[in-house]
Amino acid sequence: MLLVGKECPHTKEKSSGKQNKDVLELAFSIVYDMEEYCLNFIAPNRYEFCLWTDGLNVLLGKEMMSERTQTDLDVLLSMELKLRLLDLENISIPDTPPPVPKPPSNLNFCYDFSHAEQ
């Protein structure tokens, strides 16, 4: 089970102030083994919190609920709408993707700084 915010056991201590509110927004816990044990986490930032909680929710078969998910979904829907509007302007959109190019013969993309330039 996944717990977030005030539901987490490690956020139950009575502390006041802005720091506690920040911790509450970034806290999540994984409860396992018949709700006897739990792993407690505090994400370093909101982005990481969204990634972890969304990923854990997917693994648990639940819906992703973070604002990051909603933002990504809005971008995808906006992109689909723009593509459909292109089709209305008589711009043909192919049904198949373009061919994937051959891989490069050499994957050594590093620049060798060991030789001094003259």
N, C-alpha and C positions, 0 to 999 in steps of 0.2 A: 504494500500500500504506500502511496505517496502523500505526505502531509506538507503543507506550505504555510508560511506566515505564523500566525498565532496558534495554529494547531500543533506546531512542532514542540517536542518536549524540551528542547534546549532554549526555547524562547519564553518559557513560562516564568522565569525569574522576574521579579518585580524591579524593573529599572525604569527610570524616566529620562526624558530628553529626546533630542533629535536623533542621537546615535542609535537608540533603541528602535526608533521608527525605521531608520535605514536598515538595521539588521533584520527587522520583521519582514521588510519587503524583499529581502534577498535570502531568507532562510527556507530550507526544505529538508525533509527527513524521509528516509526510506525505512519503512517498518517491515520486518520479516520474522519468520519463525513464530507463527501464532501470536503476533503482536507483542512478543516478549522482548525482542531486541530491536534496536534501530540504529541507523547510521545518520548522523546529523551533519548538515552542511550549511555554510553561508557562502553564497556566490560572491565573487569579487566585484561584479557589476550587474546591471539589469539584463544586458545582452546574454551573458553567461547563464544567468538564472533562467531565462527563457529557453535557451538551448537545452539545458539539463532537464528542466521540468517537462518540456515538450517531448524530448527523447524518451524519458522514463514513462510518460503517459502513453506513448506509442507502444513501448514494450509491454505495458500493462493492458493494452487493448482499449485504452480510453481516448477521448478526444483531446487534441492539443488546444489549450485554452489561452495561451499567452497573447499579449498584444503584438509580439513579433510575428506570430502565426497569422494574425489578422492583416498585418502590414504586407507580408509576403503574398497572401491570398489576394489582397487588393491589387498588388502589382501584376500578378498573373492574370487576373480578370481584366484589368485595364489593357494589358498587352493583347489578350484575346479579342477584346472589343476593337482595338485599333486594327488588328489583322482582318477582322470581318468588315470593317469600314473600307479597308483597302480593296477588298473584293468587290464592294459596291461601286467603286470608282473605276471599274473595268481594268484593274491591275490584276493580272493572273497570278495566283499563288499555287505553286506546284503541289501535287499530292504526295510526292516522294521527296525526301531530303536530298540535298546534293551529295555526290560521292565523297567518301572520306579519302583524303590524300594519303599516299604511301608514307610510312614513317621515315624520318630522316636516316641517312646512312650512318651518321655519327651523332651520338647524344652528348658529346663533350662540349657543352655550351659555356664552360668556364673560360675566363680570360686569364692567361698565365702572367702574373705580375712579377714573377721571379727574374725575368730578363729586364734589365734597366734600359729604358729608351734613351737613345742618343740624339 
